[in-house]
Amino acid sequence: MVHLTSGTASAQYLHNRGGALFLHSYLQNTEVDLNVSNCVFEKNSATDTSVFSNWYSTGVNSMYQNIYFTSCIFKNNYATQNAHVLFLSSGGYAQMTTGKIINCLLHNNTTINGPAGLYFFASTANGGNGSSMSCQILNTTISNNSGINGSVIRVDNTNNVHARNSIIWGNGSNTPITKNNAIFSCIYSNIEQGAQNGGSNTDPLLDSNYKLTSLSVAINTGINSNLPAEITTDLAGNNRFVDTDVDLGAYEYDAALSNSDFNSTKAFTIYPNPTNGDLYIQSDDEIAKVILYSLDGRVLLETQNTYLQIHDLPSGLYIVSLENNVGKKSIQKIVKK
């Protein structure tokens, strides 16, 4: 088992496949688990596949590869022929591949003659079929990429690739999925531009950082059971479940953490900021509620007082939310020294 956590692969070049990461077991009767999490892949390039590819060969039987990307960002990568992430299998030689892409963001990637995102290929050599591959795209956002004819995902010779709770939008085409002898399942709880495979054809209203804005239809429209139980945070490290149902895409919307709220609210004054532990709130409105949040959305304090004592909290960034007597909310960041 191989674990890669919290790294950046940037500006790598390979003439063929896997410019940043290449999985090559090449041993008969072997099983490899590759887990990649909290990594950024950017500015990689290749004539074939710029970021990742696994390997299959007609000369080796019985290879099993389990590949997982969790909370990763793929951006500004360039390829000539294929996608930026390539999953391969070959059932005719018992070379089996399973994969999951969870809480990931793919944006601003370019492929000249292929999909500008993901490619799933199940070989039919030696009598192989699509049962050799099983891959899932879960709570992932794919936006603002440039591939041939607007394609961002390609699936060949398998019906076992599907997307759930994901957003595929703004890639320049109403047919972003290329299918060859394949079925790509995108029916349940997805936003897919053009609704080519049954997803919702509704603008998710992403901001410039590919996060949901307050009026997005992607908020609370996911299916919780589509996510593995161990996934409790989104791509930004915030709570994955803010309300009853998970949101679509890589980021969970939380009004308490919304950048638009941070930028627009000056309805009250809080001082001193930064603070050693004493905070005073001044407002022209009657205050109904004051809530102090951690950056992961946990409620640390709830009161009506205009004087707060936070000496016991560790140094860092926090959020103060104020609600007045008519229900209007305002939010500001504070820094605890």
JOLIN-V540634 format. One record per backbone hydrogen bond with DSSP energy under -0.5 kcal/mol. NH is the residue of the N-H (numbers start at 0). CO is the residue of the C=O. If there is no record, write none. Layout:
((NH & CO) (NH & CO))
This chain:
((1 & 32) (3 & 34) (5 & 36) (8 & 39) (9 & 7) (10 & 41) (13 & 44) (17 & 48) (18 & 48) (19 & 50) (20 & 50) (22 & 52) (23 & 21) (28 & 60) (28 & 61) (29 & 26) (29 & 61) (31 & 63) (33 & 31) (33 & 65) (34 & 1) (34 & 32) (35 & 33) (35 & 67) (36 & 3) (36 & 34) (37 & 69) (39 & 6) (40 & 72) (41 & 8) (41 & 39) (42 & 74) (44 & 11) (45 & 77) (46 & 13) (47 & 15) (48 & 15) (49 & 82) (50 & 83) (51 & 83) (52 & 20) (53 & 85) (54 & 22) (59 & 56) (61 & 92) (62 & 93) (63 & 29) (64 & 95) (65 & 31) (66 & 64) (66 & 97) (67 & 33) (68 & 99) (69 & 35) (69 & 67) (70 & 101) (72 & 38) (73 & 104) (74 & 40) (74 & 72) (75 & 106) (77 & 43) (78 & 109) (79 & 45) (80 & 46) (81 & 47) (83 & 116) (84 & 116) (85 & 51) (86 & 118) (87 & 85) (88 & 120) (89 & 94) (90 & 122) (92 & 89) (93 & 90) (94 & 89) (95 & 62) (95 & 93) (96 & 131) (97 & 64) (98 & 133) (99 & 66) (100 & 135) (101 & 68) (101 & 99) (102 & 137) (104 & 71) (105 & 140) (106 & 73) (107 & 142) (107 & 143) (109 & 76) (110 & 145) (111 & 78) (112 & 79) (115 & 150) (117 & 151) (118 & 84) (119 & 153) (120 & 86) (120 & 118) (121 & 155) (122 & 88) (122 & 120) (126 & 123) (127 & 124) (131 & 128) (132 & 129) (133 & 96) (134 & 159) (135 & 98) (136 & 161) (137 & 100) (137 & 135) (138 & 163) (140 & 103) (141 & 166) (142 & 105) (143 & 168) (143 & 169) (145 & 108) (147 & 113) (149 & 146) (150 & 147) (151 & 175) (152 & 175) (153 & 117) (154 & 177) (155 & 119) (156 & 179) (160 & 182) (161 & 134) (162 & 184) (163 & 136) (164 & 187) (164 & 188) (166 & 139) (167 & 190) (168 & 141) (168 & 166) (175 & 192) (177 & 152) (178 & 176) (179 & 154) (182 & 157) (184 & 160) (184 & 182) (185 & 183) (185 & 196) (190 & 165) (191 & 189) (191 & 199) (192 & 167) (194 & 191) (195 & 192) (197 & 194) (199 & 189) (201 & 199) (206 & 210) (209 & 206) (212 & 204) (215 & 212) (218 & 215) (220 & 217) (221 & 245) (223 & 221) (225 & 222) (226 & 223) (230 & 227) (231 & 229) (233 & 237) (234 & 249) (236 & 233) (238 & 295) (239 & 231) (241 & 239) (246 & 239) (247 & 217) (248 & 164) (256 & 253) (257 & 253) (257 & 254) (261 & 257) (262 & 258) (263 & 259) (264 & 260) (265 & 263) (268 & 281) (270 & 279) (273 & 334) (274 & 334) (278 & 307) (279 & 270) (280 & 305) (281 & 268) (287 & 322) (288 & 322) (289 & 302) (290 & 320) (291 & 300) (292 & 290) (292 & 318) (293 & 297) (296 & 293) (299 & 291) (299 & 297) (300 & 291) (302 & 289) (307 & 278) (309 & 276) (309 & 307) (312 & 309) (315 & 335) (317 & 333) (318 & 292) (319 & 331) (320 & 290) (320 & 318) (321 & 329) (322 & 288) (323 & 327) (324 & 285) (326 & 323) (329 & 321) (331 & 319) (333 & 317) (335 & 315) (336 & 274) (336 & 334))
